[in-house]
């Protein structure tokens, strides 16, 4: 049994807000998202989110929120006025860093110039657009309801309105060649985005693709060739990879909210199915909200605590949870973060660190917990050492 010591300082705190509705659920998606079947009652959900946040206040009272991420689902299905009401309400409840990064996820299918401008006016200062591909055939296979032309129009407008824009791209798609994948990346670069998140398509359990994989998925070697080509192309035009799937043109374009996750920071999670992690001086806990919007809304209207499950992370699980996040970062984290943010002595994992270094998966510099190039390529093998 690993003993923990009291946390002398608490890590940075973020806020995640989940809006669970989509116009159409994609066959690869395992997030808590629900197809819109009737007119959305945005007001009721915004009210529930603010009740949820208020019920959570005693658990982080006095701490400043550094970043906000509104994810889903497709948050951009909500009207800009609703997002404005949400952000105004939470500013009245919490201490928000005046320089906070506030991200909203958007899909090209919900693009309207006035709506995007409305999001900016509400306080959104970073937009993350789920493009996935600029190939209409692939978009249809992925169940996306936008086409390449709509995606390009949404990105061009977003870049005119927001200083910070991310786009998500998927690769290793059915029958995708290296050249086709490079076309997607080059299109994104040509549109002027300064942050790209590039993910390999994965087949998640309990999804249509998980049950019935699409035909023509690249074999492992071919998928690796595609990944290598994408990484090289981005590097050649000045993008720096700072995390497994994240690339930025400038350091100030990096996703601060996600970096806080990866550095084992804290985050409040509100909304249907949202997850959170909160550190206290004697323990660290994870929180989970009820997944189905109807169950979540009912609880928030009657007894908010019924929607929230709290679970203390056992000390024996903390090293793995920390490493699973920190080792996604190309530069890793300072070694001091381990004890500061888990309460576990670094000596408790000295044997695992030595094994990882002997396998050339972990950098030998004692000042950092940082994967080597080989460790980044075989990240799962590296992380499993700490399991």
Secondary structure, 3 states (H helix, E strand, C coil): CCCCCCCCCCCCEEEEEEECEECCCCCCCCCCCEECCCCCCHHHHHHHHHHHHHHHHHHCCCCEEEEEEEEECCHHHCCHHHHHHHHHHHHHHCEEEEEEEEEEEECHHHCCHHHHHHHHHHCCCEEEEEEECCCHHHHHHCCCCCCHHHHHHHHHHHHHHCCCEEEEEEECCCCCCHHHHHHHHHHHHHCCCCEEEEEECCCCCCCHHHHCCCCCCCCHHHHHHHHHHHHHHHHHCCCEEEECCEEECCHHHCCHHHHHHHCCCEEEEECCCCEEEEECCCCEEEEEECCCHHHHHHHHHHCHHHHEEEEECCHHHHHHHHHHHHCCECCCEECHHHHHHHCCCHHHHHHHHHHHHHCCCECCCCCEECECHHHHHCHHHHHHCCC
